[in-house]
Amino acid sequence: MSQDNARIRILPLVLGDEARADRTMKRMAEAKKLIAEDADLGEPRFIKESAGRPNTSLGDYDAVAISLPLGVPPHAAEIASMKKPVMMFEPHCGFHPYQAGARAALVKAGATVLPTDCPEAITASVKAMVAARKLQNSKVLLFHSNPDKHAALADTARDKLGLEIEIHPVEELKDEAKRISDAAAAATLARWKQAAFSRIVDVSNQHLTEVARLYNAEKKFIEQTGAIALGVEEFKPFLYQKLAMPNVTYALLKEEGIVCTEEADLGCLLTQLLFCIVTGEQNTMSNIYMAFRSAYEKLGPGPGYTPEMELADYRECLRDNCLVVSHFSTAGSLPKNMMVEDKWEVRETVGSWPGQSMVYSTPKMGPVTLARLDTDLANLDVYPGDGADVRKFDELGWHRCRWLVRVSSAKRFVETAISHHFAIVPGHPDLALRTLVEHLLGIGIRQY
């Protein structure tokens, strides 16, 4: 497959003799106007009476297109044997009943039929194919104290998503960080202070210099491998050994186009990458709570959040269908496209982990989606919602602000959620994402 930029190549198929070519190509020409920016139509190929032989000589075409669907069923097996997604450009701005029979015959023969019933569907299908190509040429980089832990999921991701996953012992990252010079780390920190951080609260230069070493080590591995996504295990290798954790680095890397997740959660990282490749926007991950609401806020400073208070807050979440989003950075390491401020504040992570640092910012209100691929990559669970409020109560000793996200049913989330970690992405799932996931990757979407 040609990798010249991201353009998609589509092969028009003329079902019948040359007399039908003009009519077919006129209809496809209308569709071509819609996809001119991202795709090319090749010279038409004529398919007459099917000889029943597989036709595999398609060169670097990404998809085939047909018109005049009434003539499709006799050729369905031959079209399916091409092993390319099928686009039906007949008509290009709506549904013709003959499409139903054509689609049924193609699907029965094993073909993938992309949505093309209207201009928006055609452009979304092309966008999905562009995203699939990017996935198939992407690499994910993971650092973990037990590299075998994610080996099975990595194999599944290679098979289903087409991307490469490279897993390294986390000690390799730590060793590389030790080799970063004082001067290089100091230069990185100075750049952050000038361009990235609005202020630094209760975090020492010494600590942030160690974070800068980790960032430079991560960058070296990213450049060596060509990875566009990164996950690092933090607790056992860093937190429990009282070493600076790399969680501040994720925000900086996102600004440079690298998808990042915390806790080396590969399933969440794959979900984040899937959305980022389709939407072109960075996202984050977080724990999803149904607590820390009014009863918690009435506490004031100090401990004392009892199970009874947590139950009261849980019931409040159920009443207003709000989930509480928060992680050891503010609602996850928020990228700039998801935050109000134009710079991050850096704070100590009291009272979670004294001595560690985090980036702090305010989530933008608006449509968001909580999403997570399951462990077999068989389904993508999505919970469309809307940012409802941001709760900041620094005096409570929990500097991680809480982001309230309203969903259609908090009770339904309780009954169906498959993890404590979810990707949090701006906007709601669109047709391009659905086409990529359901049609091109063969993954089901469960929307709640």
Long-range contacts (C-beta under 8 A, 24 or more apart in sequence): 1-60, 1-62, 1-133, 2-60, 3-133, 3-137, 6-38, 6-130, 6-133, 6-134, 7-38, 7-39, 7-40, 8-35, 8-38, 8-39, 8-40, 8-62, 8-63, 8-126, 8-129, 8-130, 8-133, 9-39, 9-40, 9-42, 9-60, 9-61, 9-62, 9-63, 10-35, 10-39, 10-40, 10-41, 10-42, 10-61, 10-62, 10-63, 10-64, 10-65, 10-87, 11-41, 11-42, 11-44, 11-45, 11-58, 11-61, 11-63, 11-64, 11-65, 11-84, 12-41, 12-42, 12-43, 12-44, 12-45, 12-64, 12-65, 12-66, 12-67, 13-44, 13-45, 13-46, 13-47, 13-64, 13-65, 13-66, 13-79, 14-44, 14-45, 14-46, 14-47, 14-67, 15-47, 15-66, 15-68, 15-71, 15-72, 15-75, 16-46, 16-47, 16-48, 16-68, 16-71, 17-46, 17-48, 18-46, 20-68, 21-46, 23-67, 23-68, 24-67, 24-68, 27-67, 27-89, 27-90, 27-91, 27-92, 28-65, 28-67, 28-89, 30-89, 30-92, 30-93, 31-65, 31-87, 31-89, 31-92, 31-116, 31-122, 34-92, 34-119, 34-122, 34-123, 35-122, 35-123, 35-126, 38-123, 38-126, 38-127, 38-130, 39-126, 39-129, 41-65, 47-75, 47-78, 47-79, 49-74, 50-74, 50-75, 50-77, 50-78, 51-78, 52-77, 52-78, 53-78, 53-81, 54-78, 54-81, 54-82, 55-81, 55-82, 56-81, 56-82, 56-83, 58-82, 58-84, 62-129, 62-133, 63-87, 63-114, 63-129, 65-89, 66-90, 66-102, 69-96, 69-98, 69-99, 69-101, 69-102, 69-103, 70-98, 70-101, 70-102, 72-101, 72-102, 72-105, 72-106, 73-101, 73-102, 73-105, 76-102, 76-105, 76-106, 76-108, 76-109, 76-111, 77-109, 79-106, 79-109, 79-111, 80-106, 80-109, 80-110, 80-111, 81-109, 85-111, 85-112, 85-113, 85-114, 85-125, 85-129, 85-439, 85-440, 86-111, 86-112, 86-113, 86-114, 87-113, 87-114, 87-116, 87-122, 87-125, 88-113, 88-116, 89-116, 89-122, 92-116, 92-119, 92-122, 93-118, 93-119, 94-118, 112-439, 112-440, 113-439, 114-435, 114-439, 114-440, 115-431, 115-435, 115-439, 120-431, 121-431, 124-430, 124-431, 124-432, 124-435, 125-432, 125-435, 125-439, 127-278, 127-432, 127-435, 128-278, 128-432, 128-433, 128-435, 128-436, 128-439, 128-440, 129-440, 131-277, 131-278, 131-432, 131-436, 132-162, 132-436, 132-440, 132-441, 134-277, 135-161, 135-162, 135-163, 135-273, 135-274, 135-277, 136-161, 136-162, 136-163, 137-163, 138-163, 138-164, 138-227, 138-228, 138-229, 138-273, 138-277, 139-163, 139-164, 139-165, 139-166, 139-225, 139-226, 139-227, 139-228, 139-229, 140-164, 140-165, 140-166, 140-227, 140-228, 140-229, 140-230, 140-231, 140-266, 140-269, 140-270, 140-273, 141-166, 141-168, 141-221, 141-222, 141-225, 141-227, 141-229, 141-230, 141-231, 142-166, 142-167, 142-168, 142-230, 142-231, 142-232, 142-264, 142-266, 142-269, 143-167, 143-168, 143-169, 143-170, 143-172, 143-173, 143-231, 143-232, 143-233, 143-264, 144-168, 144-169, 144-170, 144-233, 144-264, 145-169, 145-170, 145-171, 145-233, 145-236, 145-237, 150-264, 150-266, 153-266, 153-267, 153-375, 153-377, 154-266, 156-376, 156-377, 157-266, 157-270, 157-377, 160-377, 160-441, 160-442, 160-443, 161-270, 161-274, 161-377, 161-441, 163-273, 165-266, 166-225, 166-227, 168-221, 170-232, 170-233, 170-237, 170-264, 171-237, 172-221, 173-214, 173-217, 173-218, 173-221, 173-232, 173-246, 174-217, 174-237, 174-243, 176-217, 176-220, 176-221, 177-210, 177-213, 177-214, 177-216, 177-217, 178-213, 179-217, 180-212, 180-213, 180-216, 180-217, 182-209, 184-212, 184-216, 185-209, 185-210, 185-212, 185-213, 185-216, 186-212, 188-212, 188-215, 188-216, 192-252, 195-343, 196-251, 196-252, 196-255, 196-343, 196-344, 197-343, 197-344, 197-345, 197-346, 198-341, 198-343, 198-344, 198-345, 199-345, 199-346, 200-345, 200-346, 201-345, 201-346, 201-347, 201-348, 202-347, 202-348, 202-350, 203-346, 203-347, 203-348, 203-357, 207-244, 207-355, 207-357, 208-244, 208-248, 208-346, 208-357, 210-243, 210-244, 211-244, 211-245, 211-246, 211-248, 211-249, 211-357, 214-244, 214-246, 214-249, 215-246, 215-249, 215-252, 215-253, 218-246, 218-249, 218-253, 219-253, 222-253, 222-258, 227-258, 228-257, 228-258, 228-259, 228-273, 229-258, 229-259, 229-260, 229-261, 229-269, 229-272, 229-273, 230-258, 230-259, 230-260, 230-261, 230-269, 231-260, 231-261, 231-262, 231-263, 231-264, 231-265, 231-266, 231-269, 232-262, 232-264, 233-263, 233-264, 234-262, 234-263, 234-264, 235-263, 239-353, 239-356, 242-355, 244-356, 244-357, 245-353, 245-356, 245-357, 247-328, 247-329, 247-333, 247-356, 247-357, 247-358, 247-359, 248-329, 248-333, 248-346, 248-357, 248-358, 248-359, 250-329, 250-333, 251-329, 251-333, 251-334, 251-335, 251-344, 251-359, 254-282, 254-333, 254-335, 254-336, 255-282, 255-335, 255-336, 257-282, 259-283, 260-333, 261-285, 261-421, 262-327, 262-328, 262-329, 262-332, 262-333, 263-421, 265-421, 267-372, 267-373, 267-374, 267-375, 267-419, 267-421, 268-372, 268-419, 268-421, 268-422, 268-423, 270-373, 270-377, 271-371, 271-372, 271-373, 271-380, 271-422, 271-423, 272-423, 272-425, 274-373, 274-380, 274-433, 274-436, 274-437, 275-369, 275-371, 275-423, 275-425, 275-433, 276-425, 278-430, 278-432, 278-433, 278-436, 279-425, 279-426, 279-427, 279-433, 281-335, 281-337, 281-425, 281-426, 281-427, 282-335, 282-336, 282-337, 282-338, 283-335, 283-338, 283-423, 283-424, 283-425, 283-426, 284-327, 284-331, 284-332, 284-333, 284-334, 284-335, 284-338, 284-423, 284-424, 285-327, 285-332, 285-421, 285-422, 285-423, 285-424, 286-325, 286-326, 286-327, 286-331, 286-332, 286-403, 286-421, 286-422, 286-424, 287-325, 287-326, 287-327, 287-420, 287-421, 288-323, 288-324, 288-325, 288-370, 288-413, 288-417, 288-420, 288-421, 288-422, 289-323, 289-324, 289-325, 289-326, 289-402, 290-314, 290-317, 290-318, 290-323, 290-324, 290-410, 290-414, 291-317, 291-324, 292-324, 292-326, 292-391, 292-398, 292-402, 293-317, 293-324, 296-396, 297-391, 297-393, 297-396, 299-396, 300-395, 300-396, 301-395, 301-396, 301-397, 302-397, 317-410, 318-410, 318-411, 318-414, 320-388, 320-406, 320-410, 321-406, 321-407, 321-408, 321-409, 321-410, 322-388, 322-389, 322-404, 322-405, 322-406, 322-407, 322-410, 323-370, 323-385, 323-404, 323-405, 323-406, 323-407, 323-410, 323-413, 324-402, 324-403, 324-404, 325-363, 325-370, 325-402, 325-403, 325-404, 325-405, 325-424, 326-400, 326-401, 326-402, 326-403, 327-400, 328-352, 328-353, 328-356, 328-358, 328-400, 329-358, 329-359, 329-360, 329-400, 330-358, 330-359, 330-360, 330-361, 330-362, 330-363, 330-400, 330-401, 330-403, 331-363, 331-400, 331-401, 331-402, 331-403, 331-424, 332-424, 333-359, 334-359, 334-361, 334-363, 337-426, 338-363, 338-364, 338-424, 338-426, 339-363, 339-364, 340-364, 347-399, 348-399, 349-399, 349-400, 350-397, 350-399, 351-397, 351-398, 351-399, 352-398, 352-400, 358-399, 358-400, 360-399, 360-401, 362-390, 362-392, 362-401, 363-387, 363-390, 363-401, 363-403, 364-426, 365-389, 365-390, 366-426, 367-426, 367-427, 367-428, 368-405, 368-424, 368-425, 368-426, 368-427, 369-424, 369-425, 369-427, 369-428, 369-429, 370-405, 370-407, 370-413, 370-422, 370-423, 370-424, 371-422, 371-423, 371-425, 371-429, 372-418, 372-419, 372-421, 372-422, 372-423, 373-443, 374-418, 375-418, 377-443, 378-443, 378-444, 379-443, 379-444, 379-445, 379-446, 380-437, 380-443, 380-444, 380-445, 380-446, 381-416, 381-417, 381-418, 381-446, 381-448, 382-429, 382-445, 382-446, 382-447, 382-448, 383-407, 383-408, 383-413, 383-422, 383-447, 383-448, 384-408, 384-428, 384-429, 384-447, 407-448, 408-448, 409-448, 412-448, 413-448, 416-446, 416-448
